[in-house]
Amino acid sequence: MFISEFIDYLLLEKKYSAHTVTAYKSDLLSFLDFYSKEYENSDISKANYQQIRSWIVVLVDQGISNRTVNRKISSLKTYYKFLLKIEELQSNPLAKHQALKAPKKLQIPFSTDEVEDVLSVLKNEQDFTSVRDRLIVELFYATGIRRIELVSLKVLDVDVNAKQIKVLGKRNKERYLPLLSSVCDTIKQYLELRRDVQVDHDEPYLLLTKKGVKIYETLVYRIINSYFSEASSKVKKSPHIIRHSFATHLLNEGANLNAVKELLGHSSLAATQIYTHHSIAQLTKVYKQSHPRNKK
């Protein structure tokens, strides 16, 4: 079944956190338990879509939420992709599976105070890791870039003199984003410290681990989650929430929706409009405070 090899792949190659890998393993073992009892077969690599579908039906009948079912199926789908990768499977039985509809969770942005609290803590330390982490937070909040875009930034993509960065977005679409003077100052400080840790002096990527190699997505998530857990009681604390905060705060301050769309690298306004509900809440507050009819 190659489950142990799959777990090693998630940990060593994909560099998933131990918590995430535990969830994947739990989902696989849950399906294994069902499959072995229902079909008297302990090799889930042999399962077909109809058999997996019957598991989905059982999960739904048990009252498990569609969101949780989708997560379990996503784990299984990743497992089958791994088997394809190592050529132990010819086709993914979940290749054409459509996820169950699940209500979208409201993404609550960080407040400006929460962001400032994190930055103020990071400004107290001047070692490589702290300055790098501060730069990560500042870049997320000052530009709204995605986590993969941040990880993929190269030294040559940054122009502190022009106060801008070049970002490679979805579908390899490039965009140029302005930088605040304060972020440029942090970049200069970081680049000085970066020279002392880089292993390969031709390393093109901007952000490195303390071992001097390119930073990776799960580490970035852990950095953001760790610092914002100290400053915020919000349930979700991730790089995407900072991106969400960036867009929401700009809109709250009167930024044009099309301008925010371009900054975020969205291909259509529809993707940007999900951030407007918080702006509308702010506008409603101002409206109630300011409209003369509301004072009567």
CYANA upper distance limits for C-alpha pairs under 8 A (distance plus 0.5 A):
  1 MET  CA     43 ASP  CA      6.17
  1 MET  CA     44 ILE  CA      7.11
  1 MET  CA     45 SER  CA      6.21
  2 PHE  CA      6 PHE  CA      6.59
  2 PHE  CA     83 LEU  CA      8.37
  3 ILE  CA      7 ILE  CA      6.74
  4 SER  CA      8 ASP  CA      6.79
  5 GLU  CA      9 TYR  CA      6.64
  6 PHE  CA     10 LEU  CA      6.84
  6 PHE  CA     79 TYR  CA      7.20
  6 PHE  CA     82 PHE  CA      7.28
  7 ILE  CA     11 LEU  CA      6.79
  7 ILE  CA     21 VAL  CA      7.21
  7 ILE  CA     25 LYS  CA      7.67
  8 ASP  CA     12 LEU  CA      6.24
  8 ASP  CA     13 GLU  CA      8.17
  9 TYR  CA     13 GLU  CA      5.64
  9 TYR  CA     14 LYS  CA      6.92
 10 LEU  CA     14 LYS  CA      5.28
 10 LEU  CA     15 LYS  CA      6.51
 10 LEU  CA     16 TYR  CA      6.17
 10 LEU  CA     21 VAL  CA      7.11
 11 LEU  CA     15 LYS  CA      5.20
 11 LEU  CA     16 TYR  CA      5.75
 11 LEU  CA     17 SER  CA      7.45
 11 LEU  CA     18 ALA  CA      7.75
 11 LEU  CA     21 VAL  CA      7.46
 12 LEU  CA     16 TYR  CA      8.32
 15 LYS  CA    216 TYR  CA      8.45
 15 LYS  CA    218 THR  CA      7.29
 16 TYR  CA     20 THR  CA      6.68
 16 TYR  CA     21 VAL  CA      6.85
 16 TYR  CA    218 THR  CA      6.66
 17 SER  CA     21 VAL  CA      6.77
 17 SER  CA    218 THR  CA      7.34
 18 ALA  CA     22 THR  CA      6.57
 19 HIS  CA     23 ALA  CA      6.96
 20 THR  CA     24 TYR  CA      6.91
 21 VAL  CA     25 LYS  CA      6.66
 22 THR  CA     26 SER  CA      6.59
 23 ALA  CA     27 ASP  CA      6.73
 24 TYR  CA     28 LEU  CA      6.83
 24 TYR  CA     72 LYS  CA      8.17
 24 TYR  CA     75 SER  CA      5.91
 24 TYR  CA     76 LEU  CA      8.44
 25 LYS  CA     29 LEU  CA      6.65
 26 SER  CA     30 SER  CA      6.55
 27 ASP  CA     31 PHE  CA      6.91
 27 ASP  CA     72 LYS  CA      5.83
 27 ASP  CA     75 SER  CA      7.00
 27 ASP  CA     76 LEU  CA      7.79
 28 LEU  CA     32 LEU  CA      6.58
 28 LEU  CA     72 LYS  CA      8.31
 28 LEU  CA     75 SER  CA      7.59
 28 LEU  CA     76 LEU  CA      6.79
 29 LEU  CA     33 ASP  CA      6.55
 30 SER  CA     34 PHE  CA      6.99
 31 PHE  CA     35 TYR  CA      6.42
 31 PHE  CA     44 ILE  CA      8.26
 31 PHE  CA     55 TRP  CA      7.83
 32 LEU  CA     36 SER  CA      6.43
 32 LEU  CA     42 SER  CA      7.01
 32 LEU  CA     43 ASP  CA      8.11
 32 LEU  CA     44 ILE  CA      6.64
 33 ASP  CA     37 LYS  CA      6.80
 34 PHE  CA     38 GLU  CA      6.38
 34 PHE  CA     55 TRP  CA      7.57
 35 TYR  CA     39 TYR  CA      6.01
 35 TYR  CA     40 GLU  CA      7.44
 35 TYR  CA     41 ASN  CA      6.91
 35 TYR  CA     42 SER  CA      7.31
 35 TYR  CA     44 ILE  CA      7.40
 35 TYR  CA     47 ALA  CA      8.50
 35 TYR  CA     51 GLN  CA      8.34
 36 SER  CA     40 GLU  CA      5.06
 36 SER  CA     41 ASN  CA      5.05
 36 SER  CA     42 SER  CA      5.27
 36 SER  CA     43 ASP  CA      8.28
 37 LYS  CA     41 ASN  CA      8.01
 43 ASP  CA     47 ALA  CA      8.14
 45 SER  CA     80 TYR  CA      7.80
 45 SER  CA     83 LEU  CA      8.49
 45 SER  CA     89 LEU  CA      8.24
 47 ALA  CA     51 GLN  CA      6.74
 47 ALA  CA     52 ILE  CA      7.36
 47 ALA  CA     93 PRO  CA      8.07
 48 ASN  CA     52 ILE  CA      6.93
 48 ASN  CA     93 PRO  CA      6.07
 49 TYR  CA     53 ARG  CA      6.39
 49 TYR  CA     93 PRO  CA      5.58
 49 TYR  CA     94 LEU  CA      6.77
 50 GLN  CA     54 SER  CA      6.74
 51 GLN  CA     55 TRP  CA      7.17
 52 ILE  CA     56 ILE  CA      6.98
 53 ARG  CA     57 VAL  CA      6.89
 54 SER  CA     58 VAL  CA      6.90
 55 TRP  CA     59 LEU  CA      6.73
 56 ILE  CA     60 VAL  CA      6.72
 56 ILE  CA     69 VAL  CA      7.50
 57 VAL  CA     61 ASP  CA      6.60
 58 VAL  CA     62 GLN  CA      6.70
 59 LEU  CA     63 GLY  CA      7.29
 59 LEU  CA     64 ILE  CA      6.25
 59 LEU  CA     69 VAL  CA      7.40
 60 VAL  CA     64 ILE  CA      5.87
 60 VAL  CA     65 SER  CA      7.47
 60 VAL  CA     66 ASN  CA      7.74
 60 VAL  CA     69 VAL  CA      8.00
 64 ILE  CA     68 THR  CA      7.09
 64 ILE  CA     69 VAL  CA      7.22
 65 SER  CA     69 VAL  CA      6.79
 66 ASN  CA     70 ASN  CA      6.51
 66 ASN  CA    100 LEU  CA      6.33
 66 ASN  CA    101 LYS  CA      7.16
 66 ASN  CA    102 ALA  CA      6.09
 67 ARG  CA     71 ARG  CA      6.85
 67 ARG  CA    100 LEU  CA      8.07
 67 ARG  CA    101 LYS  CA      8.37
 67 ARG  CA    102 ALA  CA      6.08
 68 THR  CA     72 LYS  CA      6.83
 69 VAL  CA     73 ILE  CA      6.74
 69 VAL  CA    100 LEU  CA      8.32
 70 ASN  CA     74 SER  CA      6.48
 70 ASN  CA     99 ALA  CA      6.43
 70 ASN  CA    100 LEU  CA      6.94
 71 ARG  CA     75 SER  CA      6.81
 72 LYS  CA     76 LEU  CA      6.92
 73 ILE  CA     77 LYS  CA      6.49
 74 SER  CA     78 THR  CA      6.66
 75 SER  CA     79 TYR  CA      6.82
 76 LEU  CA     80 TYR  CA      6.89
 77 LYS  CA     81 LYS  CA      6.75
 77 LYS  CA     92 ASN  CA      7.95
 77 LYS  CA     94 LEU  CA      6.42
 77 LYS  CA     95 ALA  CA      8.17
 78 THR  CA     82 PHE  CA      6.75
 79 TYR  CA     83 LEU  CA      6.96
 80 TYR  CA     84 LEU  CA      6.79
 80 TYR  CA     89 LEU  CA      8.02
 80 TYR  CA     92 ASN  CA      6.20
 80 TYR  CA     93 PRO  CA      8.18
 80 TYR  CA     94 LEU  CA      8.47
 81 LYS  CA     85 LYS  CA      6.68
 81 LYS  CA     92 ASN  CA      7.04
 82 PHE  CA     86 ILE  CA      6.87
 83 LEU  CA     87 GLU  CA      6.50
 83 LEU  CA     88 GLU  CA      5.54
 83 LEU  CA     89 LEU  CA      5.88
 84 LEU  CA     88 GLU  CA      6.38
 84 LEU  CA     89 LEU  CA      5.36
 84 LEU  CA     90 GLN  CA      6.78
 84 LEU  CA     91 SER  CA      7.33
 84 LEU  CA     92 ASN  CA      7.75
 91 SER  CA     95 ALA  CA      8.34
107 GLN  CA    236 LYS  CA      8.48
107 GLN  CA    241 ILE  CA      7.56
107 GLN  CA    244 HIS  CA      8.07
108 ILE  CA    234 LYS  CA      8.05
108 ILE  CA    236 LYS  CA      8.45
108 ILE  CA    241 ILE  CA      7.79
108 ILE  CA    244 HIS  CA      8.47
109 PRO  CA    241 ILE  CA      6.19
109 PRO  CA    242 ILE  CA      7.38
109 PRO  CA    244 HIS  CA      6.33
109 PRO  CA    245 SER  CA      5.06
109 PRO  CA    248 THR  CA      7.82
110 PHE  CA    114 GLU  CA      6.54
110 PHE  CA    115 VAL  CA      7.21
110 PHE  CA    232 SER  CA      8.06
110 PHE  CA    234 LYS  CA      8.40
110 PHE  CA    241 ILE  CA      7.55
110 PHE  CA    242 ILE  CA      7.33
110 PHE  CA    245 SER  CA      6.19
111 SER  CA    115 VAL  CA      7.05
111 SER  CA    245 SER  CA      7.88
112 THR  CA    116 GLU  CA      6.66
112 THR  CA    249 HIS  CA      8.42
113 ASP  CA    117 ASP  CA      6.48
114 GLU  CA    118 VAL  CA      6.95
114 GLU  CA    228 PHE  CA      8.13
114 GLU  CA    231 ALA  CA      6.20
114 GLU  CA    232 SER  CA      6.75
115 VAL  CA    119 LEU  CA      6.86
115 VAL  CA    228 PHE  CA      8.46
115 VAL  CA    231 ALA  CA      8.46
116 GLU  CA    120 SER  CA      6.46
117 ASP  CA    121 VAL  CA      6.89
117 ASP  CA    231 ALA  CA      6.85
118 VAL  CA    122 LEU  CA      6.90
118 VAL  CA    227 TYR  CA      6.78
118 VAL  CA    228 PHE  CA      7.06
118 VAL  CA    230 GLU  CA      8.49
118 VAL  CA    231 ALA  CA      6.84
119 LEU  CA    123 LYS  CA      6.59
119 LEU  CA    134 ARG  CA      6.89
119 LEU  CA    137 VAL  CA      7.98
119 LEU  CA    138 GLU  CA      8.31
120 SER  CA    124 ASN  CA      7.32
121 VAL  CA    125 GLU  CA      8.21
122 LEU  CA    130 SER  CA      6.49
122 LEU  CA    131 VAL  CA      7.64
122 LEU  CA    133 ASP  CA      8.00
122 LEU  CA    134 ARG  CA      6.21
123 LYS  CA    130 SER  CA      8.43
123 LYS  CA    131 VAL  CA      8.12
123 LYS  CA    134 ARG  CA      7.79
125 GLU  CA    130 SER  CA      6.37
125 GLU  CA    131 VAL  CA      7.70
126 GLN  CA    130 SER  CA      6.75
126 GLN  CA    131 VAL  CA      6.43
127 ASP  CA    131 VAL  CA      6.67
127 ASP  CA    193 LEU  CA      8.28
128 PHE  CA    132 ARG  CA      6.48
128 PHE  CA    190 TYR  CA      7.50
128 PHE  CA    193 LEU  CA      6.15
128 PHE  CA    194 ARG  CA      7.54
128 PHE  CA    210 LYS  CA      7.94
129 THR  CA    133 ASP  CA      6.54
129 THR  CA    209 THR  CA      8.42
129 THR  CA    210 LYS  CA      7.05
130 SER  CA    134 ARG  CA      6.58
131 VAL  CA    135 LEU  CA      6.64
131 VAL  CA    186 THR  CA      7.79
131 VAL  CA    189 GLN  CA      8.04
131 VAL  CA    190 TYR  CA      6.48
132 ARG  CA    136 ILE  CA      6.74
132 ARG  CA    190 TYR  CA      6.66
132 ARG  CA    207 LEU  CA      7.75
133 ASP  CA    137 VAL  CA      6.87
133 ASP  CA    223 ILE  CA      7.50
134 ARG  CA    138 GLU  CA      6.57
134 ARG  CA    186 THR  CA      8.31
135 LEU  CA    139 LEU  CA      6.41
135 LEU  CA    183 VAL  CA      7.60
135 LEU  CA    186 THR  CA      6.63
135 LEU  CA    187 ILE  CA      7.22
135 LEU  CA    190 TYR  CA      8.10
136 ILE  CA    140 PHE  CA      6.71
136 ILE  CA    150 LEU  CA      8.40
136 ILE  CA    220 VAL  CA      8.47
137 VAL  CA    141 TYR  CA      6.64
137 VAL  CA    224 ILE  CA      7.80
138 GLU  CA    142 ALA  CA      6.18
138 GLU  CA    183 VAL  CA      6.79
139 LEU  CA    143 THR  CA      6.23
139 LEU  CA    144 GLY  CA      7.91
139 LEU  CA    145 ILE  CA      8.01
139 LEU  CA    150 LEU  CA      8.41
139 LEU  CA    183 VAL  CA      7.55
140 PHE  CA    144 GLY  CA      5.55
140 PHE  CA    145 ILE  CA      6.20
140 PHE  CA    146 ARG  CA      8.09
140 PHE  CA    150 LEU  CA      8.34
140 PHE  CA    239 PRO  CA      7.65
140 PHE  CA    242 ILE  CA      6.76
140 PHE  CA    243 ARG  CA      6.79
140 PHE  CA    246 PHE  CA      8.35
141 TYR  CA    242 ILE  CA      6.37
141 TYR  CA    243 ARG  CA      7.03
141 TYR  CA    245 SER  CA      7.91
141 TYR  CA    246 PHE  CA      5.96
142 ALA  CA    179 LEU  CA      7.39
142 ALA  CA    180 LEU  CA      7.50
142 ALA  CA    183 VAL  CA      8.24
142 ALA  CA    246 PHE  CA      7.53
143 THR  CA    177 LEU  CA      7.17
143 THR  CA    178 PRO  CA      7.88
143 THR  CA    179 LEU  CA      7.72
143 THR  CA    243 ARG  CA      8.49
143 THR  CA    246 PHE  CA      7.85
143 THR  CA    263 LEU  CA      7.65
143 THR  CA    264 LEU  CA      8.37
144 GLY  CA    242 ILE  CA      7.63
144 GLY  CA    243 ARG  CA      4.92
144 GLY  CA    244 HIS  CA      8.05
144 GLY  CA    246 PHE  CA      6.03
144 GLY  CA    247 ALA  CA      7.49
144 GLY  CA    263 LEU  CA      7.72
144 GLY  CA    264 LEU  CA      6.55
145 ILE  CA    149 GLU  CA      6.66
145 ILE  CA    150 LEU  CA      7.00
145 ILE  CA    167 VAL  CA      8.48
145 ILE  CA    243 ARG  CA      6.98
145 ILE  CA    264 LEU  CA      6.97
146 ARG  CA    150 LEU  CA      6.79
146 ARG  CA    239 PRO  CA      7.89
146 ARG  CA    240 HIS  CA      7.38
146 ARG  CA    243 ARG  CA      7.50
147 ARG  CA    151 VAL  CA      6.78
147 ARG  CA    217 GLU  CA      7.12
147 ARG  CA    220 VAL  CA      8.01
147 ARG  CA    239 PRO  CA      6.75
147 ARG  CA    240 HIS  CA      7.85
148 ILE  CA    152 SER  CA      6.61
148 ILE  CA    217 GLU  CA      7.17
149 GLU  CA    153 LEU  CA      6.81
149 GLU  CA    167 VAL  CA      6.90
149 GLU  CA    168 LEU  CA      6.75
149 GLU  CA    169 GLY  CA      6.79
151 VAL  CA    205 TYR  CA      8.40
151 VAL  CA    207 LEU  CA      7.32
151 VAL  CA    214 LYS  CA      8.26
151 VAL  CA    215 ILE  CA      6.82
151 VAL  CA    216 TYR  CA      6.82
151 VAL  CA    217 GLU  CA      7.11
152 SER  CA    168 LEU  CA      8.14
152 SER  CA    205 TYR  CA      7.24
152 SER  CA    206 LEU  CA      8.50
153 LEU  CA    157 ASP  CA      6.85
153 LEU  CA    166 LYS  CA      8.41
153 LEU  CA    167 VAL  CA      7.30
153 LEU  CA    168 LEU  CA      8.36
153 LEU  CA    205 TYR  CA      6.40
153 LEU  CA    206 LEU  CA      6.22
153 LEU  CA    207 LEU  CA      7.91
154 LYS  CA    158 VAL  CA      7.71
154 LYS  CA    204 PRO  CA      5.85
154 LYS  CA    205 TYR  CA      4.53
154 LYS  CA    206 LEU  CA      5.16
154 LYS  CA    207 LEU  CA      8.36
155 VAL  CA    204 PRO  CA      6.41
155 VAL  CA    205 TYR  CA      6.24
155 VAL  CA    206 LEU  CA      5.11
156 LEU  CA    204 PRO  CA      8.02
157 ASP  CA    165 ILE  CA      5.97
157 ASP  CA    166 LYS  CA      5.42
157 ASP  CA    167 VAL  CA      7.72
158 VAL  CA    164 GLN  CA      6.87
158 VAL  CA    165 ILE  CA      5.05
158 VAL  CA    166 LYS  CA      7.11
159 ASP  CA    163 LYS  CA      6.28
159 ASP  CA    164 GLN  CA      5.94
159 ASP  CA    165 ILE  CA      6.49
160 VAL  CA    164 GLN  CA      6.91
160 VAL  CA    179 LEU  CA      8.42
160 VAL  CA    184 CYS  CA      5.99
160 VAL  CA    187 ILE  CA      8.32
160 VAL  CA    188 LYS  CA      8.48
163 LYS  CA    178 PRO  CA      6.36
163 LYS  CA    179 LEU  CA      5.40
163 LYS  CA    180 LEU  CA      7.38
163 LYS  CA    181 SER  CA      7.58
163 LYS  CA    184 CYS  CA      7.23
164 GLN  CA    176 TYR  CA      7.07
164 GLN  CA    177 LEU  CA      5.90
164 GLN  CA    178 PRO  CA      4.79
164 GLN  CA    179 LEU  CA      5.46
165 ILE  CA    176 TYR  CA      6.14
165 ILE  CA    177 LEU  CA      5.90
165 ILE  CA    178 PRO  CA      7.09
165 ILE  CA    179 LEU  CA      7.58
166 LYS  CA    174 GLU  CA      7.26
166 LYS  CA    175 ARG  CA      6.33
166 LYS  CA    176 TYR  CA      5.08
166 LYS  CA    177 LEU  CA      7.01
167 VAL  CA    174 GLU  CA      6.08
167 VAL  CA    175 ARG  CA      5.88
167 VAL  CA    176 TYR  CA      6.70
167 VAL  CA    177 LEU  CA      7.95
168 LEU  CA    172 ASN  CA      6.19
168 LEU  CA    173 LYS  CA      6.25
168 LEU  CA    174 GLU  CA      5.11
168 LEU  CA    175 ARG  CA      7.20
169 GLY  CA    173 LYS  CA      5.59
169 GLY  CA    174 GLU  CA      6.42
169 GLY  CA    175 ARG  CA      7.87
169 GLY  CA    265 GLY  CA      7.22
170 LYS  CA    265 GLY  CA      8.40
175 ARG  CA    265 GLY  CA      7.75
177 LEU  CA    263 LEU  CA      7.17
179 LEU  CA    183 VAL  CA      6.87
179 LEU  CA    184 CYS  CA      7.22
180 LEU  CA    184 CYS  CA      6.97
181 SER  CA    185 ASP  CA      6.81
182 SER  CA    186 THR  CA      6.94
183 VAL  CA    187 ILE  CA      6.69
184 CYS  CA    188 LYS  CA      6.80
185 ASP  CA    189 GLN  CA      6.86
186 THR  CA    190 TYR  CA      6.50
187 ILE  CA    191 LEU  CA      6.56
188 LYS  CA    192 GLU  CA      6.97
189 GLN  CA    193 LEU  CA      7.17
190 TYR  CA    194 ARG  CA      6.42
191 LEU  CA    195 ARG  CA      7.06
192 GLU  CA    196 ASP  CA      8.25
193 LEU  CA    197 VAL  CA      7.78
194 ARG  CA    198 GLN  CA      6.66
194 ARG  CA    208 LEU  CA      8.16
194 ARG  CA    212 GLY  CA      8.41
195 ARG  CA    201 HIS  CA      8.40
197 VAL  CA    210 LYS  CA      6.90
197 VAL  CA    211 LYS  CA      6.92
197 VAL  CA    212 GLY  CA      5.35
198 GLN  CA    203 GLU  CA      7.77
198 GLN  CA    208 LEU  CA      7.90
198 GLN  CA    211 LYS  CA      7.73
198 GLN  CA    212 GLY  CA      4.45
198 GLN  CA    213 VAL  CA      7.09
199 VAL  CA    203 GLU  CA      8.24
199 VAL  CA    211 LYS  CA      7.88
199 VAL  CA    212 GLY  CA      5.54
199 VAL  CA    213 VAL  CA      7.19
200 ASP  CA    212 GLY  CA      8.15
200 ASP  CA    213 VAL  CA      8.43
203 GLU  CA    213 VAL  CA      8.21
203 GLU  CA    214 LYS  CA      8.46
205 TYR  CA    214 LYS  CA      6.64
206 LEU  CA    214 LYS  CA      8.26
207 LEU  CA    214 LYS  CA      6.69
207 LEU  CA    215 ILE  CA      6.28
208 LEU  CA    212 GLY  CA      5.91
208 LEU  CA    213 VAL  CA      5.60
208 LEU  CA    214 LYS  CA      5.01
208 LEU  CA    215 ILE  CA      5.21
209 THR  CA    213 VAL  CA      5.99
209 THR  CA    214 LYS  CA      6.69
209 THR  CA    215 ILE  CA      5.63
215 ILE  CA    219 LEU  CA      7.53
215 ILE  CA    220 VAL  CA      7.98
216 TYR  CA    220 VAL  CA      7.01
217 GLU  CA    221 TYR  CA      6.81
218 THR  CA    222 ARG  CA      6.76
219 LEU  CA    223 ILE  CA      6.67
220 VAL  CA    224 ILE  CA      6.85
220 VAL  CA    239 PRO  CA      8.21
221 TYR  CA    225 ASN  CA      6.51
221 TYR  CA    238 SER  CA      6.48
221 TYR  CA    239 PRO  CA      6.77
222 ARG  CA    226 SER  CA      6.35
223 ILE  CA    227 TYR  CA      6.88
224 ILE  CA    228 PHE  CA      6.50
224 ILE  CA    237 LYS  CA      7.44
224 ILE  CA    238 SER  CA      6.37
224 ILE  CA    239 PRO  CA      6.80
225 ASN  CA    229 SER  CA      6.30
225 ASN  CA    237 LYS  CA      5.64
225 ASN  CA    238 SER  CA      6.13
226 SER  CA    230 GLU  CA      7.47
227 TYR  CA    231 ALA  CA      7.35
228 PHE  CA    232 SER  CA      6.06
228 PHE  CA    237 LYS  CA      6.78
229 SER  CA    233 SER  CA      7.29
229 SER  CA    237 LYS  CA      7.44
236 LYS  CA    241 ILE  CA      7.92
237 LYS  CA    241 ILE  CA      6.82
238 SER  CA    242 ILE  CA      7.36
239 PRO  CA    243 ARG  CA      6.97
240 HIS  CA    244 HIS  CA      6.56
241 ILE  CA    245 SER  CA      6.49
242 ILE  CA    246 PHE  CA      6.55
243 ARG  CA    247 ALA  CA      6.92
244 HIS  CA    248 THR  CA      6.61
244 HIS  CA    275 TYR  CA      7.44
245 SER  CA    249 HIS  CA      6.35
246 PHE  CA    250 LEU  CA      6.76
247 ALA  CA    251 LEU  CA      6.75
247 ALA  CA    260 VAL  CA      7.00
247 ALA  CA    264 LEU  CA      8.34
247 ALA  CA    275 TYR  CA      7.11
248 THR  CA    252 ASN  CA      6.54
248 THR  CA    275 TYR  CA      6.25
248 THR  CA    276 THR  CA      7.39
248 THR  CA    278 HIS  CA      6.94
248 THR  CA    279 SER  CA      6.79
249 HIS  CA    253 GLU  CA      6.76
249 HIS  CA    279 SER  CA      8.39
250 LEU  CA    254 GLY  CA      7.05
250 LEU  CA    255 ALA  CA      5.83
250 LEU  CA    260 VAL  CA      8.01
251 LEU  CA    255 ALA  CA      5.27
251 LEU  CA    256 ASN  CA      7.45
251 LEU  CA    257 LEU  CA      7.57
251 LEU  CA    260 VAL  CA      8.22
251 LEU  CA    276 THR  CA      7.68
251 LEU  CA    279 SER  CA      6.38
252 ASN  CA    278 HIS  CA      8.28
252 ASN  CA    279 SER  CA      5.47
252 ASN  CA    282 GLN  CA      6.95
252 ASN  CA    283 LEU  CA      8.08
255 ALA  CA    259 ALA  CA      7.55
255 ALA  CA    260 VAL  CA      7.50
256 ASN  CA    260 VAL  CA      6.92
257 LEU  CA    261 LYS  CA      6.67
257 LEU  CA    269 LEU  CA      8.22
257 LEU  CA    272 THR  CA      7.90
257 LEU  CA    273 GLN  CA      8.29
258 ASN  CA    262 GLU  CA      6.87
258 ASN  CA    269 LEU  CA      7.52
259 ALA  CA    263 LEU  CA      6.83
260 VAL  CA    264 LEU  CA      6.62
260 VAL  CA    272 THR  CA      7.90
261 LYS  CA    265 GLY  CA      6.67
261 LYS  CA    266 HIS  CA      5.89
261 LYS  CA    267 SER  CA      8.26
261 LYS  CA    268 SER  CA      7.88
261 LYS  CA    269 LEU  CA      6.84
261 LYS  CA    272 THR  CA      6.17
262 GLU  CA    266 HIS  CA      6.86
264 LEU  CA    272 THR  CA      8.48
266 HIS  CA    271 ALA  CA      6.90
266 HIS  CA    272 THR  CA      7.31
267 SER  CA    271 ALA  CA      8.18
268 SER  CA    272 THR  CA      7.75
269 LEU  CA    273 GLN  CA      6.61
270 ALA  CA    274 ILE  CA      7.74
272 THR  CA    276 THR  CA      8.16
273 GLN  CA    277 HIS  CA      8.39
275 TYR  CA    279 SER  CA      7.77
276 THR  CA    280 ILE  CA      6.53
277 HIS  CA    281 ALA  CA      6.79
278 HIS  CA    282 GLN  CA      6.92
279 SER  CA    283 LEU  CA      6.61
280 ILE  CA    284 THR  CA      6.45
281 ALA  CA    285 LYS  CA      6.86
282 GLN  CA    286 VAL  CA      6.88
283 LEU  CA    287 TYR  CA      6.37
284 THR  CA    288 LYS  CA      6.59
285 LYS  CA    289 GLN  CA      6.75
286 VAL  CA    290 SER  CA      6.42
287 TYR  CA    291 HIS  CA      6.09
288 LYS  CA    294 ASN  CA      6.59
289 GLN  CA    294 ASN  CA      7.97
289 GLN  CA    295 LYS  CA      8.50
290 SER  CA    294 ASN  CA      8.16
291 HIS  CA    295 LYS  CA      7.68
292 PRO  CA    296 LYS  CA      7.80
